[in-house]
């Protein structure tokens, strides 16, 4: 396997610059829908996208932006955001799509660490307040196409004033930096991750391999493009295949299946929170009501085998569990042609995958170890909350995830190294207990932690959300667990709550549950 800096790996779709890709699609099918904004009910064709991104590149060049310059793009999810994004890449600049859900203080810190030459912000934000202390240019954008009655300094209005016919070609190469985005920051201030175009291209090819995407697909994405997952699952395959991408600002429970019906969606991105919501609040829809939808994926957080099975039984839609990391891109994924419930699938393409033991050696099948990855589809490095860059390219990244490889190459994630419960000297993976509880017909969600215990060091505690209208008791759950788990893994305590603490990406915050348990017992 080639590592960044060595020879280019053999690619299913050869790498092309954004300029070359958009020009090709405009010549091939100029009237084909490229992007559709479900909230604004607005579309752009490939011909229009080619034209406007050329103009954006020209405008950015006029503003003094050159290849490699960093541009912060602050906006919720809308068609204009992706249009500007492609224009930035076409100009050869680096896009920094910071999540606007973060509070203003974090945004200011992140912008200072990144050091953009330009900030482009949506009119829905308080741009002057966010960018006030930055020594760089900033510009506000409203909606595309340009409105002649807008203020003179609005982004698209300024672009409309440019003379046509000038083409600024600063094509991005595979080695050029493509994007700087921030992690979720679930336990501390968020850090930023730096990717080059080659890594993005390779991750997109991994998605295409897993899902089987082609130019004929119609993809639905409702997550933030500030997330690495949305970038490599949706944005890059769209760019590489020329499919049609439908976007929404956020997931809508009551509109979800209507979107699929109305627009004949063939593929949908998913997360465990959405899967749980559709299971716990069913809409009476089955596969026959949405015949165009051939499959969904689930990533960004673990999906229990029980939820996976229930979803497919209830809706008749094929579900693929995928597994990735902000710094590593795709790590594993079930394929449309080969999958196994209860696993995160086979290792992704274009990377070096290894389940390592304590000494760093590879674990044989059936033996648990820590997932580590390297290779050209991982990030170049990270920028700490204090602005320190750590170079990671060419090194092996430790994920902190525990996993087991089976004889056929499928990977089952068993937990997090930091979440392990050590009871009487024995390691217990919380995910194992979670999955048993999720098999109970009255349980909607469950999360297990280790709580301090004077005798065993740690004892097993489970937080449980009952299904709507159901009543549960500790005795009932304890007896249910005892049917599957050995005695030392049966939880000692159960706590019933209305919601589990999660990040904006649906990842469970077990540390918050530990604090909740400590506070409750301290009060008692």
N, C-alpha and C positions, 0 to 999 in steps of 0.2 A: 504494500500500500504506500503510495507516495505521500510525503509530508510536505506542507507548505514550504516553498523554497527549493524543492526538488522538481522533477518532471511533472507535468500536468497529468493527472490520472485520466484514463480513458473514460469519456463521458457518453451517456446515452443520447444527450442533446448537447452538442458542442457549445462552449461558452460564447456569448455574443454581448457586445455593449448594449446599453439601454437605447442608445441612438439607433443602432443597427436593428434591434428587435422591433422598435416602434415604427421605423421606416418600412420594414418588411411587412408588418401587419397592415399598414396603411395602403401599401401597394397590392397586397393579396386580397383583402376584404375591407375596404374603407367604410362600408355602411354597416358592418357588423357591430352589434352592441358590445362595447368593451367593459364599461362599468355602469351599474344602476344603483342609485341611492333610493332605498325603500322608504325612508322617512320623507325625503323631499320629492319623491316620485320623479326623479330626474335621471337622464342617461347621457352618456357620451359614447360616440362611435370610435372605432380605431382610427378612422380618418381625422376626426376632430381632435382626438387625443394626440396624434402625431403633430398636428398643426399648433395646438395650444402649448404643448411642451417645448416645441422649437422656439415659440415666442417667449416662454418663461426663461429658457436658457439664454436667449438674447437679452432679456431684461436684467437677469442676474449678472450677466457679463457687463452690461452697462453700469450696474451698481458697483462694480469692482470685484465681483466674486470670481475667483479663479479655481482651477482644479485643486482639490484637496481642502478647500476652505470648508469650515463647519457652519451649517445653517440649522438653527433650532426651529422646529415646526410645532407650534402649540395649537392644538385643536381637538375637539371631539371628532368622532368618526363621521365623515361626510365625503361626498364625491370630490369636493374641492381639495381636501387634504391629500388624496391620492394623486390628483392631477398635479398639484404643486410638488409632491414627492418625486414623481417621474421627471418633472422639469429640473429639479435639483440634481438628480442623478444624470440627466442628459447634459447638464452643465459641467459634470465631472466633480461636483461638490459632494460633501458628506451630509446626509440628513440625520438630524437628531430629534426624533419624534417623542418628546417627553410626555408622560401621562399627565393630563391636566386635572385628573382626579386628585392628585396630590395637593396638599395645602401650599399656600403661596410661599412659605418659608423654604420648603423643600425645593420648589421650583427655582427659587433664587439661588440656593446653594448649588443645585445641579448645573444651572446655567453658568455660574461662576467657575465651576470645575471644568466644564466642557470648553468654555472660552469661544463661543460662536462669533463669527464675523457679521452675522445677520440673524435676526429673530423675526420669523413670520408668524403672526398670531391671528386667530379668528376673532371677529368682532364681538362674539359672545363673551370673551374674556376681558379682564382689566389689564390690557397690554401695557399701558404706561406704568402702572404700579409694579408689574412683574419685571419689566425691563429697565426701570428707572435708574438703577445703579450700575448698569452694564455699559462698558465703553465700546459699543458697537451700534450699527444701524438696526432699526426695526421698522416693520411695515405691517399694517393690518390688511386682512383679506376678508371679503364678504362672500358673495356668491358668484358662481360662473353660470352663464356667460355674463360679461360686463354690463352694468347698468349705466347708461350715459348720464344719469342724474346723481351719481355718487360723488363723494368728495374727491378732490383731485389726487389725494395721496393713497387711495385704495389700490391694492395690489393688481387686481384684474383690470381696473380702469386705466391704470398706468400702462399695462401691457398693451391694451387696445390702442394706445396712442403711438406705439412704435411703428416705424415703417416696415412693411412686409418685404419678404424676399431675402433678408439677411439670415444666414444660418450659422450659429456658433457651434462648432463641433469640438468638444473637449471630451471625447469618448472615454468612458471608464474602462480600465483594464481589470483583469482578474485580481491583480495584487493590490489595487487601490482600496483605500478604506471606503466602505459603503455607508455604514450606519453606526451611531452611538445611541444606545437606548438604556433605560434604567430598569433594574430589577424591582421586584415588588416591595422590598424593604419591610418584610413582615416582622422582623425582630429588631431592626435598627434603621438608621438612615439608609436610604437606597444607594447602591453603587451603580456604576455605569459599565456597560459591556461594549466592546469594540469589535466589529466584524468587517472583513473585507468582502469584495464582490464574489470571489471564488467560493468562500464558505457559504454565502447565501445561495449561490447557484447550485452547489452540491446538496444543500439541505432541501432545496426545491425538487431536485431530482429524486431524493429519498422519498419525499411526499408522493411524487408521481408513481414511483415504484410501489409504495404501500397501497395507495388508493386506486391506481390505475386511471389517472386523469388524462384527458385528451382535449383538443380544441372544441369538441362538441359538448363538453360539460358546461353546466350552469351551477356555479358554486355560491353558497350562502355563508357569509361571515358577519357576525354581530359582536365580535370582541374588539378590543382596542388594538390598533396596529402599532401602538407603543410596546406591545408584547412581542417577544421573539416568536412565540407560538403562532400568532396570527400572521406574522411576516413569512415564516417558512412553510406554514400549512396552506396559506391562501395567496398571499401576495406574489411569492416567487413562482409557484406553479402557474398562476395566471399569466405572469410575464413570459414564462418559458413555453407555454402551449398556445396562448392566444384564446383561451376560453373566456366565458363571460362571468364576471364577478359581481355578485349582488351584496351590498353592504347595508347594515343597519347600525344606528348609534348604540343600541343595546338589545339584549334579548327581550322578546315580548312573548309571554306565555300565551296570551289569547290571539296573537297575530301570527305565531310561528308557523303553524300548519297552513294557514291561509296564504302566507308568503310562498310556501312550497307549491301549493295548488295553483295559484295565480300565475306563477312564473316558471312552472315546470322545472323546479330545482332538481338537480341530479345528485348533488353531494352537499353535506352540511357539516360544518365544524361543531364539535360538542365539548362540553366539560361536565364533570360529575355533578355539579350543582344543577345544571339544566336537566340531566338525566333523572336526578332525584325529583326535581320539580314536576317533570312530565309523568313520573311514576306515581307520585303522591297526589297529584291533581290531574287525573286523566281527562282527556278531552274527547274521548269516544272516537278517535281517529285510528284507522288501521291502514295497512299497506295498500288495500284496494282503493282507498280515498286519495292516496298520494302515489300513484303508479310511477311517476317520473323518478322518485327518490330511490336510488339503488343502494346507498349506504351513508352512514354517519361515522364520525370518529369521536373518540373521547380521549382527552389529554389534559395536561397541566396539573393534574392531581390523580391519586389512585382511584380506580373504579373497582368495586368489589365484584367477584364472579356472580354473586347472587343478583346484584342490580343489573349486571350485563345480561344475564339470562332472562330476568323478568322483563326488561325493556324489549328484547327481541320477541318474547312470547306475547307481550301486550300489544306492541305496535307492528310487529312483522317486518321490522327494518333491520338490516344487517348493521352491526356495530363493530368497529375496530378500535381496540385499545392501543394507543401510542404512548411513547415515553420519551421525554426530552428534558433539557436543562438550558437555562439562559446562556451559560458559558459554553455549552457543548453542542447546541443544536439538537437534532434528532439523535437519540441513543439506540432505541429499539422501536419496533412497530409490528403489529400484526398486518398481514398483507391481504389484499382482496382475493388473492388466490391461495393463501395458506395462513390459517389463524388457529389459535387455541385459547379458549376461555380460561380466565384465571391467570393469564400471562400478559406481558407487555410485548410479546411477539419475538421476532428475530432481530439481531443487531442490524442497525441501519447501514446503508452503503457508505463508502468513502470515509471510513473512520477506523480507528484501531480500538476495538472493544476488548476489555479484559475484566473478569471478575477476580479480584486480587485477594490473596490471603494477607495475614498480618505482616509478612516479610516482603510483600510486593509481588510474589509469584502468582501464577494462574491457578485458580481452583478447578479441580476436575468436576464433571457433571455431578449434580446431587449435593455438592458441598457449598455452603453459604460463604460469601465473601463480599467485599465492597466493589461496586461498579466503578471502573475507571475508563476514561476514553481519551483518545488523542487523534491526530490526523488533520487533514486539510479542511474539514467542515466545522471545526471548532473555532472559537473566537481568537482574535489576535491578543487580547488582554482585557483587563478591567481597570476602571478608575475608581479608587476608593472614595468614601464620603468626604475624605479630607483632600481629595484631588491628586492622589498618588497613583501613577500608572504602574500596573504589574503586567509584564510581558509573559504571555502563556503559550504563544504559538510554538509548536514543536515539543511541548512538554505534555505529560499525562495529567489529566484533570481528575481529581478525586471527587466523586459526586456526593458522598455521604450516604448513598443508598445501599442497602444490603440486598443481595439477590442470589438466586440459584439458577444455574443453567441445566436444562434437561438433556437427555441423550440426542434429541432431535434439533437442539439448538435454540429452543424457546426459553425465554427468560422470565422468571417469576420474581418480582420485587417483594421482599419480605419485611421491609421496614427501613427506618433511618438509624444510622449508628448512634445519633444523639438521643433518639427516642427509646432505645432499648430499655426494658424494665429488667433490673437485676434483682431477682427475688431469691434469697438464700443462696447466692452464688450462681444461679442459673439464669441465662439470658432468655427473655421472653419478648417476642416481637408484638407490639400493640396491634399491627395490621392483622395478624392472625386471629386475635380475639375479636377485632372489629368485624371481620368477615363472617365469623360464626354468628355473631349477634344479628347481622344484617339478614341472615337466613330466617330469622323469626318473623312470622307473618304480621305481627303487630308493630315491628320496629321500622321506623322510617330512616333514621340515621343513628350512628353509634360511633363513639371515639373512646379509646382506652389510653390511660396514662399510668405511670408508676408514682405512687404517693409514699412519702417517708413512713417507715414502720420500725419500731424499736427492736423487734425480734428478727425479721427477715431482711431488713435494710430498705426494701421497697415492697409495697403491696399493690395488687391490681385493682384499679378503680375504673369503672365505665360510666360515661355520660351517654344517655339514651334519649332520643326524641321518639315518642310513640307516634304511630300513624294517626291521622285525624279520626277522632271518635273512639279511639281505642284506649283501654286502661291496662297498665302493666304493674306488676309488683316485683320487688327484688327477688323473692322466692321463686317466682315463675321464671325469671331470666336465669337465675343461678342453676335451676334444675335443667333448663334448656341447654346451657353451656356444658353442663356435666355430661350430657349425652355424647358430646364430641371431643371436648378438651380433657386432657389428663388433670387430675386434682390440683396440681400446683399451678395450672394456668387458668383455673376457674376464678373469675373476679370475686373479690371479697366484698366490694361495695358497688352500688349502683346509684347514680344520681339522674333524675329526670329533669330535663330542661327543654326550653322552647326552640332554641337555636344554638348551633355550634359556632364558635368564633372562627372566621375564615378570612383569608386575604382577599383582595380584589380579584384574584385569579382563581378563587375557589379552593385554595390550599388550606387545610386544617391547621389551626394554631394550637398545637398541644401545650405549648408553654403557657398560653392563656388559661387553658383548662387546669393546669397545675396551680396557677395563682388562685383561680376560683375555688379549687378544693381547699387550698391552704387557708384562704380567708374564711370560708364557711366553717372549717374546723376550729380555727382560732376564735371565731365568734361564739362557737358552741362550748 
